[in-house]
Amino acid sequence: MDKIQDRLSVWKGRRLSLAGRVCLVKSVLTSIPLFYLSVFRAPSSVCKRIASIQRRFIWAWGDDHKRISWVRWGKVCKDKEEGGLGVKDISLFNSALLAKWYWRLLSEEKGKWKEILTSKYYMGGVRLQASS
């Protein structure tokens, strides 16, 4: 969280246009937490905090003061073709990345990572049970 907050500093928000702020939010939030989101399920509090940082940076130009959001956040998270800005919804992004690993686990025949996961979570005929 600190890395994300540091990259989206106040001075950057004041000197960028809306398009520049959106571009910076999209690039920072797809590069910094990508590994963690693809391996671990992020708690909802972390997803809400990241979304809060995104919203504040886009609408308040990086200030700590609360500003008016001119468009619903759900609309901002839609694809550009659907009228949004293409900002990723972190909780959906996290679920998609985890689903990709699950799909790879079921579809691939061999792999060291698959052997490790199967040996850890395969319990007597029951497939991959892990607590959520």
C-alpha positions in Angstrom: 0.0 0.0 0.0 2.8 2.4 0.8 4.5 1.8 -2.6 1.2 2.6 -4.4 0.7 5.7 -2.3 4.2 6.9 -2.9 4.0 6.5 -6.6 0.7 8.5 -6.7 2.1 11.5 -4.8 0.3 14.8 -4.6 2.7 16.8 -6.8 2.1 14.4 -9.7 -1.6 14.8 -9.5 -1.4 18.6 -9.5 0.7 18.7 -12.7 -1.2 16.1 -14.7 -4.4 16.3 -16.7 -7.3 13.9 -16.0 -6.0 11.7 -18.8 -2.5 11.7 -17.3 -3.8 10.8 -13.8 -5.9 8.0 -15.2 -2.9 6.7 -17.1 -0.7 6.8 -14.0 -3.3 5.1 -11.9 -3.7 2.3 -14.5 0.0 1.8 -14.9 0.8 1.9 -11.1 -2.0 -0.5 -10.1 -1.2 -3.0 -12.7 2.5 -3.2 -12.1 3.1 -2.9 -8.3 0.6 -5.3 -6.8 0.4 -7.7 -9.8 2.4 -10.5 -8.2 0.5 -10.3 -4.9 -2.9 -10.2 -6.6 -2.1 -13.2 -8.8 -0.9 -15.4 -5.9 -3.0 -14.4 -2.9 -6.6 -13.4 -2.4 -6.6 -9.8 -1.3 -8.7 -9.0 1.7 -11.7 -6.7 0.9 -10.2 -4.0 3.1 -7.1 -3.9 0.9 -9.2 -3.7 -2.2 -11.3 -0.9 -0.8 -8.2 1.0 0.3 -6.6 0.7 -3.2 -9.9 1.9 -4.8 -9.9 4.8 -2.4 -6.4 5.8 -3.4 -7.4 5.5 -7.0 -10.5 7.7 -6.6 -8.8 10.3 -4.5 -5.9 10.6 -7.0 -8.2 10.8 -10.1 -10.9 13.2 -8.7 -9.0 15.2 -6.1 -5.8 15.7 -8.2 -3.8 14.0 -5.5 -5.0 16.2 -2.6 -5.9 14.7 0.7 -9.2 16.7 0.7 -12.3 15.0 -0.5 -13.6 16.3 -3.8 -16.7 15.7 -5.9 -16.7 12.6 -8.0 -18.2 13.5 -11.3 -18.9 9.9 -12.4 -19.8 6.8 -10.5 -16.7 4.6 -9.8 -18.4 1.6 -11.4 -18.6 3.6 -14.6 -15.0 4.6 -14.4 -14.0 0.9 -14.0 -15.8 -0.1 -17.3 -13.9 -0.6 -20.5 -13.4 2.3 -22.8 -15.6 0.6 -25.4 -18.4 0.6 -22.8 -18.0 4.3 -21.9 -15.6 4.0 -19.0 -12.0 4.9 -18.4 -10.6 1.4 -18.3 -9.4 1.5 -14.7 -9.4 -2.0 -13.2 -11.6 -3.0 -10.3 -9.1 -4.5 -8.0 -11.3 -7.2 -6.5 -12.4 -8.4 -9.9 -8.8 -8.2 -11.2 -7.7 -10.3 -8.2 -10.3 -13.0 -8.8 -9.4 -13.1 -12.5 -5.7 -13.6 -11.8 -6.5 -16.4 -9.3 -8.8 -18.1 -11.7 -6.1 -18.1 -14.3 -3.8 -20.0 -12.0 -6.6 -22.4 -11.2 -7.3 -23.0 -14.9 -3.6 -23.6 -15.6 -3.5 -26.1 -12.7 -6.4 -28.1 -14.2 -5.3 -27.9 -17.8 -1.5 -28.4 -17.7 0.0 -31.9 -17.5 3.4 -31.2 -15.9 5.2 -28.5 -14.0 7.1 -28.2 -10.8 4.7 -25.6 -9.4 1.8 -28.0 -10.1 3.6 -30.8 -8.3 4.1 -28.6 -5.3 0.5 -27.4 -5.1 -0.9 -30.9 -5.7 1.2 -32.4 -3.0 0.2 -29.7 -0.6 -3.6 -29.5 -1.3 -4.6 -32.9 -2.8 -6.2 -34.8 0.1 -7.3 -38.4 -0.7 -9.4 -38.0 -3.8 -10.7 -34.5 -3.0 -9.3 -31.9 -5.3 -7.5 -28.8 -4.1 -9.2 -27.8 -0.9 -7.9 -24.6 0.6 -9.5 -22.3 3.1 -10.5 -18.9 1.7 
